[in-house]
Amino acid sequence: MPYAKYDGNDPIYKDKEQLLKKTGISITDPILPPKNLVKLTGTLSEFKGLFCYAPLGDGAYLSEEQKQKQKNQLKKGAALATINGNSIAALAGLGHANGNDRSNLFAAQYITAKLNDTITLKGWIGSYKFNDGDQVEVVAEKHADHYEVYAMLKPSEQIISLIPLCFAGRNQAFKLYRLPMFLFYVICVLLMNYFFLDFSLENLTIGFGTLGVILGAANLIVYKNSLASHVTLAERIFTVLGWQDVTNINLGKISKQYIAKLIAQGKYAKEYNNKTDPHIRPPKSGDGWFFFYYDPEILCKKGKSPLRVKNKKRK
């Protein structure tokens, strides 16, 4: 059977072309960005899932015109690199421009299902295994022959599975990038001084200042691109669900808190089966593959952000 057995041995197909060649199953790329999200509720049936890499990075949110403009820019860059004798950079640029680059692809679960036996669901979510008969909530967009799914929730277990890269609002998502970027910044400056200069105050000041400007500009570009893509989509999903202060939501942190609560209540088995559990429940870190526990007591409380509630509990 080509559909997932959730036994830890399911293949992750390289892309939809490989999937079609090996199984005969045709699937569609994610429809990004959605225009009109709605919330549906009902009983799940005919649920099927399989694992495949899909274009889910920032480039997936570009219009066809923007994609063509980006390709033209990459081809110009490759031509300039060739003229300057940098054949490696030229080949890399052409690879990006011709669609051979895979940096925009992320592993996800492609699912099809019925809701209330009448509504056809399709879409890309995390690796959580839903079952026929589950009472679910769905955040989706209506199309001619189906609803495209961007998040599916199982309220009885307080689990949400989302389209990959959507997990947090802007205030929380970018916090995760700051520390690695800062460490990279410091290490690069120290290595530059070690190999090419010396560790004088003047050289360190110049190094930190120059690289700071370059990385600062790069961070602004990343921030702008991400904000226009999966970060904004995450906030839109949270808003449709009626959650509060969506810019401060971090499902990874909330999931970890919720697991701690379950452990205290004796409702979370500490032994974790690394083959089957990754499709059934998040690990103690809180982060499943884009599925998480959520806590309505935190997320639906008006006037208090998830962070403030968390900090208050620590006191």
C-alpha positions as a LaTeX table, in Angstrom:
\begin{tabular}{lrrr}
\hline
Residue & $x$ (\AA) & $y$ (\AA) & $z$ (\AA) \\
\hline
Met1 & 0.00 & 0.00 & 0.00 \\
Pro2 & 1.39 & 3.42 & $-0.90$ \\
Tyr3 & $-0.41$ & 5.18 & 1.94 \\
Ala4 & 1.27 & 5.67 & 5.30 \\
Lys5 & 1.21 & 2.88 & 7.89 \\
Tyr6 & 2.78 & 5.17 & 10.53 \\
Asp7 & 5.09 & 2.36 & 11.60 \\
Gly8 & 8.36 & 4.24 & 11.30 \\
Asn9 & 9.18 & 2.67 & 7.93 \\
Asp10 & 7.07 & 4.86 & 5.66 \\
Pro11 & 9.02 & 6.37 & 2.75 \\
Ile12 & 9.34 & 10.12 & 2.32 \\
Tyr13 & 9.09 & 10.75 & $-1.39$ \\
Lys14 & 11.54 & 13.20 & $-2.93$ \\
Asp15 & 8.76 & 15.16 & $-4.65$ \\
Lys16 & 5.38 & 14.66 & $-6.29$ \\
Glu17 & 7.04 & 13.51 & $-9.54$ \\
Gln18 & 8.85 & 10.66 & $-7.78$ \\
Leu19 & 5.63 & 9.77 & $-5.94$ \\
Leu20 & 3.69 & 9.57 & $-9.22$ \\
Lys21 & 6.41 & 7.46 & $-10.85$ \\
Lys22 & 6.65 & 4.97 & $-7.96$ \\
Thr23 & 3.00 & 4.71 & $-6.88$ \\
Gly24 & 0.83 & 6.15 & $-9.63$ \\
Ile25 & $-0.66$ & 8.61 & $-7.13$ \\
Ser26 & $-0.96$ & 12.20 & $-8.36$ \\
Ile27 & $-0.92$ & 15.00 & $-5.79$ \\
Thr28 & $-0.85$ & 18.77 & $-6.01$ \\
Asp29 & 1.57 & 21.31 & $-4.57$ \\
Pro30 & 0.42 & 23.40 & $-1.60$ \\
Ile31 & $-1.79$ & 26.34 & $-2.56$ \\
Leu32 & 0.02 & 29.32 & $-1.05$ \\
Pro33 & $-0.86$ & 31.79 & 0.18 \\
Pro34 & $-4.55$ & 31.10 & 0.87 \\
Lys35 & $-6.97$ & 33.99 & 0.40 \\
Asn36 & $-10.01$ & 33.15 & 2.52 \\
Leu37 & $-9.53$ & 30.82 & 5.47 \\
Val38 & $-12.55$ & 29.32 & 7.21 \\
Lys39 & $-13.06$ & 26.99 & 10.16 \\
Leu40 & $-14.94$ & 23.72 & 9.68 \\
Thr41 & $-15.96$ & 21.14 & 12.28 \\
Gly42 & $-17.17$ & 17.60 & 11.94 \\
Thr43 & $-16.39$ & 13.89 & 11.80 \\
Leu44 & $-13.42$ & 12.63 & 9.81 \\
Ser45 & $-13.64$ & 9.69 & 7.41 \\
Glu46 & $-11.62$ & 8.13 & 4.56 \\
Phe47 & $-8.43$ & 9.63 & 6.01 \\
Lys48 & $-5.29$ & 8.84 & 4.00 \\
Gly49 & $-1.80$ & 10.27 & 4.36 \\
Leu50 & 1.63 & 9.89 & 2.82 \\
Phe51 & 4.94 & 11.67 & 3.29 \\
Cys52 & 6.55 & 13.75 & 0.59 \\
Tyr53 & 8.76 & 16.80 & 0.19 \\
Ala54 & 6.82 & 19.86 & $-0.93$ \\
Pro55 & 7.61 & 23.51 & $-1.79$ \\
Leu56 & 6.76 & 25.15 & 1.53 \\
Gly57 & 9.57 & 27.69 & 1.99 \\
Asp58 & 9.35 & 31.41 & 1.40 \\
Gly59 & 9.57 & 30.97 & $-2.38$ \\
Ala60 & 6.28 & 29.05 & $-2.37$ \\
Tyr61 & 4.47 & 32.27 & $-1.50$ \\
Leu62 & 5.74 & 34.22 & $-4.52$ \\
Ser63 & 3.44 & 34.98 & $-7.43$ \\
Glu64 & 4.35 & 33.60 & $-10.86$ \\
Glu65 & 5.52 & 37.08 & $-11.84$ \\
Gln66 & 7.74 & 37.32 & $-8.76$ \\
Lys67 & 9.14 & 33.83 & $-9.38$ \\
Gln68 & 10.03 & 34.72 & $-12.97$ \\
Lys69 & 11.67 & 37.95 & $-11.82$ \\
Gln70 & 13.70 & 35.99 & $-9.25$ \\
Lys71 & 14.77 & 33.48 & $-11.92$ \\
Asn72 & 15.90 & 36.29 & $-14.23$ \\
Gln73 & 17.93 & 37.86 & $-11.43$ \\
Leu74 & 19.59 & 34.52 & $-10.66$ \\
Lys75 & 20.46 & 33.97 & $-14.32$ \\
Lys76 & 22.01 & 37.45 & $-14.51$ \\
Gly77 & 24.03 & 36.70 & $-11.38$ \\
Ala78 & 25.20 & 33.40 & $-12.88$ \\
Ala79 & 26.26 & 35.18 & $-16.08$ \\
Leu80 & 28.27 & 37.76 & $-14.11$ \\
Ala81 & 29.90 & 34.99 & $-12.07$ \\
Thr82 & 30.93 & 33.24 & $-15.30$ \\
Ile83 & 32.45 & 36.44 & $-16.68$ \\
Asn84 & 34.41 & 36.88 & $-13.45$ \\
Gly85 & 35.70 & 33.31 & $-13.67$ \\
Asn86 & 33.68 & 31.89 & $-10.78$ \\
Ser87 & 32.26 & 28.76 & $-12.41$ \\
Ile88 & 31.07 & 27.23 & $-9.11$ \\
Ala89 & 28.93 & 30.25 & $-8.27$ \\
Ala90 & 27.66 & 30.32 & $-11.86$ \\
Leu91 & 26.54 & 26.68 & $-11.72$ \\
Ala92 & 24.87 & 27.25 & $-8.35$ \\
Gly93 & 23.02 & 30.29 & $-9.71$ \\
Leu94 & 21.83 & 28.40 & $-12.76$ \\
Gly95 & 20.69 & 25.53 & $-10.56$ \\
His96 & 18.54 & 27.91 & $-8.52$ \\
Ala97 & 17.18 & 29.61 & $-11.63$ \\
Asn98 & 16.28 & 26.34 & $-13.37$ \\
Gly99 & 14.44 & 24.98 & $-10.34$ \\
Asn100 & 17.09 & 22.39 & $-9.42$ \\
Asp101 & 17.59 & 23.82 & $-5.94$ \\
Arg102 & 15.78 & 21.91 & $-3.18$ \\
Ser103 & 16.22 & 24.41 & $-0.36$ \\
Asn104 & 12.56 & 25.40 & $-0.68$ \\
Leu105 & 11.35 & 21.82 & $-0.08$ \\
Phe106 & 10.30 & 20.48 & 3.33 \\
Ala107 & 9.00 & 17.09 & 4.43 \\
Ala108 & 5.26 & 17.11 & 5.09 \\
Gln109 & 2.23 & 14.83 & 5.11 \\
Tyr110 & $-0.13$ & 15.06 & 2.17 \\
Ile111 & $-3.62$ & 14.08 & 3.29 \\
Thr112 & $-7.01$ & 13.43 & 1.77 \\
Ala113 & $-10.18$ & 12.86 & 3.77 \\
Lys114 & $-13.90$ & 13.48 & 4.03 \\
Leu115 & $-15.59$ & 15.68 & 6.61 \\
Asn116 & $-19.11$ & 14.67 & 7.62 \\
Asp117 & $-19.02$ & 12.26 & 4.64 \\
Thr118 & $-19.68$ & 15.13 & 2.22 \\
Ile119 & $-16.81$ & 17.65 & 2.23 \\
Thr120 & $-13.60$ & 16.66 & 0.44 \\
Leu121 & $-10.41$ & 17.68 & 2.24 \\
Lys122 & $-6.92$ & 17.82 & 0.76 \\
Gly123 & $-3.75$ & 19.49 & 1.91 \\
Trp124 & $-0.38$ & 19.41 & 3.62 \\
Ile125 & 0.02 & 19.14 & 7.39 \\
Gly126 & 2.43 & 17.74 & 9.99 \\
Ser127 & 3.06 & 14.04 & 10.58 \\
Tyr128 & 0.19 & 13.41 & 13.05 \\
Lys129 & $-2.02$ & 10.40 & 12.29 \\
Phe130 & $-5.72$ & 11.22 & 12.37 \\
Asn131 & $-8.25$ & 8.37 & 12.36 \\
Asp132 & $-11.66$ & 7.86 & 10.84 \\
Gly133 & $-14.31$ & 8.85 & 13.35 \\
Asp134 & $-12.20$ & 11.62 & 14.93 \\
Gln135 & $-14.10$ & 14.78 & 15.77 \\
Val136 & $-11.94$ & 17.51 & 14.25 \\
Glu137 & $-11.69$ & 21.20 & 13.57 \\
Val138 & $-10.19$ & 22.24 & 10.25 \\
Val139 & $-8.78$ & 25.53 & 9.02 \\
Ala140 & $-9.10$ & 25.47 & 5.25 \\
Glu141 & $-9.90$ & 27.37 & 2.07 \\
Lys142 & $-12.73$ & 26.44 & $-0.28$ \\
His143 & $-11.90$ & 25.54 & $-3.88$ \\
Ala144 & $-14.04$ & 24.23 & $-6.72$ \\
Asp145 & $-13.81$ & 20.53 & $-5.80$ \\
His146 & $-12.32$ & 20.47 & $-2.30$ \\
Tyr147 & $-11.21$ & 22.38 & 0.78 \\
Glu148 & $-7.46$ & 22.94 & 0.99 \\
Val149 & $-6.36$ & 22.17 & 4.56 \\
Tyr150 & $-3.81$ & 24.29 & 6.44 \\
Ala151 & $-4.45$ & 23.04 & 9.99 \\
Met152 & $-6.38$ & 20.19 & 11.56 \\
Leu153 & $-7.17$ & 19.89 & 15.27 \\
Lys154 & $-8.30$ & 16.99 & 17.43 \\
Pro155 & $-9.91$ & 18.75 & 20.43 \\
Ser156 & $-10.34$ & 15.54 & 22.43 \\
Glu157 & $-6.55$ & 15.26 & 22.70 \\
Gln158 & $-5.81$ & 18.98 & 22.22 \\
Ile159 & $-3.51$ & 18.31 & 19.28 \\
Ile160 & $-3.07$ & 20.56 & 16.26 \\
Ser161 & $-1.28$ & 19.60 & 13.04 \\
Leu162 & $-0.32$ & 22.45 & 10.71 \\
Ile163 & 1.19 & 23.01 & 7.30 \\
Pro164 & 4.98 & 22.94 & 7.91 \\
Leu165 & 6.83 & 26.10 & 8.90 \\
Cys166 & 3.71 & 27.46 & 10.62 \\
Phe167 & 4.16 & 27.22 & 14.37 \\
Ala168 & 4.45 & 30.72 & 15.85 \\
Gly169 & 3.54 & 34.37 & 15.51 \\
Arg170 & 6.12 & 36.94 & 14.49 \\
Asn171 & 7.33 & 37.92 & 17.97 \\
Gln172 & 8.14 & 34.32 & 18.82 \\
Ala173 & 9.23 & 32.98 & 15.43 \\
Phe174 & 12.05 & 35.47 & 15.02 \\
Lys175 & 13.34 & 34.97 & 18.57 \\
Leu176 & 14.46 & 31.51 & 17.50 \\
Tyr177 & 16.65 & 32.99 & 14.78 \\
Arg178 & 18.33 & 35.65 & 16.90 \\
Leu179 & 20.64 & 33.56 & 19.11 \\
Pro180 & 22.01 & 31.33 & 16.28 \\
Met181 & 22.56 & 34.43 & 14.14 \\
Phe182 & 24.32 & 36.25 & 16.98 \\
Leu183 & 26.61 & 33.26 & 17.65 \\
Phe184 & 27.36 & 33.00 & 13.92 \\
Tyr185 & 28.15 & 36.72 & 13.88 \\
Val186 & 30.58 & 36.50 & 16.82 \\
Ile187 & 32.32 & 33.35 & 15.55 \\
Cys188 & 32.77 & 34.80 & 12.04 \\
Val189 & 34.38 & 37.98 & 13.39 \\
Leu190 & 36.72 & 36.01 & 15.67 \\
Leu191 & 37.74 & 33.67 & 12.83 \\
Met192 & 38.37 & 36.63 & 10.51 \\
Asn193 & 40.66 & 38.21 & 13.06 \\
Tyr194 & 42.40 & 34.92 & 13.85 \\
Phe195 & 43.24 & 34.04 & 10.24 \\
Phe196 & 43.73 & 37.45 & 8.64 \\
Leu197 & 44.34 & 40.10 & 11.31 \\
Asp198 & 45.07 & 40.21 & 15.01 \\
Phe199 & 42.89 & 40.61 & 18.06 \\
Ser200 & 43.44 & 44.33 & 18.56 \\
Leu201 & 40.52 & 46.44 & 19.74 \\
Glu202 & 40.58 & 48.40 & 16.48 \\
Asn203 & 40.38 & 45.29 & 14.28 \\
Leu204 & 37.63 & 43.75 & 16.40 \\
Thr205 & 35.64 & 46.98 & 16.25 \\
Ile206 & 35.99 & 47.14 & 12.46 \\
Gly207 & 35.11 & 43.45 & 12.12 \\
Phe208 & 32.02 & 43.60 & 14.31 \\
Gly209 & 30.89 & 46.85 & 12.69 \\
Thr210 & 31.33 & 45.71 & 9.08 \\
Leu211 & 29.86 & 42.25 & 9.51 \\
Gly212 & 27.09 & 43.69 & 11.67 \\
Val213 & 25.93 & 45.90 & 8.80 \\
Ile214 & 25.97 & 42.97 & 6.34 \\
Leu215 & 24.17 & 40.55 & 8.65 \\
Gly216 & 21.76 & 43.26 & 9.76 \\
Ala217 & 20.70 & 43.79 & 6.15 \\
Ala218 & 20.41 & 40.02 & 5.64 \\
Asn219 & 18.24 & 39.72 & 8.75 \\
Leu220 & 15.91 & 42.44 & 7.50 \\
Ile221 & 15.49 & 40.59 & 4.19 \\
Val222 & 14.79 & 37.29 & 5.98 \\
Tyr223 & 12.34 & 39.04 & 8.31 \\
Lys224 & 10.51 & 40.68 & 5.43 \\
Asn225 & 10.30 & 37.44 & 3.39 \\
Ser226 & 9.21 & 35.29 & 6.31 \\
Leu227 & 6.68 & 37.84 & 7.50 \\
Ala228 & 5.05 & 37.76 & 4.06 \\
Ser229 & 4.89 & 33.97 & 4.09 \\
His230 & 4.59 & 31.27 & 6.76 \\
Val231 & 4.69 & 33.61 & 9.77 \\
Thr232 & 1.69 & 35.58 & 8.54 \\
Leu233 & $-0.10$ & 32.36 & 7.60 \\
Ala234 & 0.46 & 31.00 & 11.13 \\
Glu235 & $-1.06$ & 34.17 & 12.60 \\
Arg236 & $-4.04$ & 33.91 & 10.23 \\
Ile237 & $-4.64$ & 30.29 & 11.26 \\
Phe238 & $-4.50$ & 31.25 & 14.96 \\
Thr239 & $-6.92$ & 34.12 & 14.35 \\
Val240 & $-9.47$ & 31.87 & 12.59 \\
Leu241 & $-9.29$ & 29.53 & 15.59 \\
Gly242 & $-10.19$ & 32.43 & 17.88 \\
Trp243 & $-6.87$ & 32.44 & 19.72 \\
Gln244 & $-5.65$ & 35.64 & 21.37 \\
Asp245 & $-2.46$ & 37.69 & 20.93 \\
Val246 & $-1.42$ & 35.65 & 17.92 \\
Thr247 & 1.94 & 37.42 & 17.43 \\
Asn248 & 3.13 & 35.99 & 20.77 \\
Ile249 & 2.06 & 32.38 & 20.24 \\
Asn250 & 4.75 & 29.71 & 20.09 \\
Leu251 & 3.17 & 26.27 & 19.80 \\
Gly252 & 6.45 & 24.53 & 20.62 \\
Lys253 & 6.63 & 26.23 & 24.02 \\
Ile254 & 2.93 & 25.82 & 24.74 \\
Ser255 & 3.12 & 22.13 & 23.80 \\
Lys256 & 6.08 & 21.60 & 26.15 \\
Gln257 & 4.17 & 23.29 & 28.99 \\
Tyr258 & 1.12 & 21.15 & 28.32 \\
Ile259 & 3.17 & 17.94 & 28.37 \\
Ala260 & 4.61 & 18.95 & 31.76 \\
Lys261 & 1.02 & 19.32 & 32.98 \\
Leu262 & 0.08 & 15.89 & 31.58 \\
Ile263 & 3.11 & 14.28 & 33.22 \\
Ala264 & 2.15 & 15.83 & 36.58 \\
Gln265 & $-1.33$ & 14.33 & 36.14 \\
Gly266 & 0.08 & 10.93 & 35.17 \\
Lys267 & $-1.47$ & 11.19 & 31.69 \\
Tyr268 & 1.73 & 11.16 & 29.60 \\
Ala269 & 3.86 & 8.03 & 29.29 \\
Lys270 & 7.53 & 8.97 & 29.63 \\
Glu271 & 8.65 & 6.03 & 27.50 \\
Tyr272 & 8.67 & 7.20 & 23.87 \\
Asn273 & 8.58 & 4.79 & 20.91 \\
Asn274 & 10.68 & 6.52 & 18.27 \\
Lys275 & 9.01 & 4.62 & 15.43 \\
Thr276 & 5.30 & 5.05 & 16.13 \\
Asp277 & 4.98 & 7.84 & 18.71 \\
Pro278 & 6.20 & 10.58 & 16.31 \\
His279 & 2.84 & 10.14 & 14.54 \\
Ile280 & 0.74 & 9.94 & 17.72 \\
Arg281 & 2.01 & 12.48 & 20.26 \\
Pro282 & 4.68 & 15.16 & 20.55 \\
Pro283 & 7.85 & 14.29 & 22.51 \\
Lys284 & 8.62 & 15.95 & 25.85 \\
Ser285 & 10.35 & 18.80 & 24.00 \\
Gly286 & 6.88 & 19.76 & 22.76 \\
Asp287 & 7.84 & 19.74 & 19.08 \\
Gly288 & 6.42 & 17.02 & 16.91 \\
Trp289 & 6.96 & 17.32 & 13.15 \\
Phe290 & 4.63 & 20.31 & 12.89 \\
Phe291 & 2.05 & 18.96 & 15.26 \\
Phe292 & 1.72 & 20.12 & 18.84 \\
Tyr293 & $-0.40$ & 20.06 & 21.95 \\
Tyr294 & $-2.33$ & 23.28 & 22.46 \\
Asp295 & $-3.91$ & 24.67 & 25.61 \\
Pro296 & $-7.18$ & 26.63 & 25.28 \\
Glu297 & $-6.77$ & 27.94 & 28.83 \\
Ile298 & $-3.77$ & 29.93 & 27.59 \\
Leu299 & $-4.62$ & 30.58 & 23.96 \\
Cys300 & $-8.22$ & 31.70 & 24.37 \\
Lys301 & $-7.78$ & 33.95 & 27.42 \\
Lys302 & $-8.45$ & 37.53 & 26.40 \\
Gly303 & $-6.15$ & 40.33 & 27.52 \\
Lys304 & $-3.20$ & 38.05 & 28.35 \\
Ser305 & $-0.57$ & 36.83 & 25.95 \\
Pro306 & 0.73 & 33.24 & 26.09 \\
Leu307 & 4.09 & 34.58 & 27.29 \\
Arg308 & 2.63 & 36.59 & 30.14 \\
Val309 & 0.56 & 33.63 & 31.29 \\
Lys310 & 3.66 & 31.45 & 31.21 \\
Asn311 & 5.77 & 33.91 & 33.19 \\
Lys312 & 3.04 & 34.35 & 35.76 \\
Lys313 & 2.89 & 30.60 & 36.36 \\
Arg314 & 6.63 & 30.50 & 37.03 \\
Lys315 & 6.43 & 32.97 & 39.90 \\
\hline
\end{tabular}
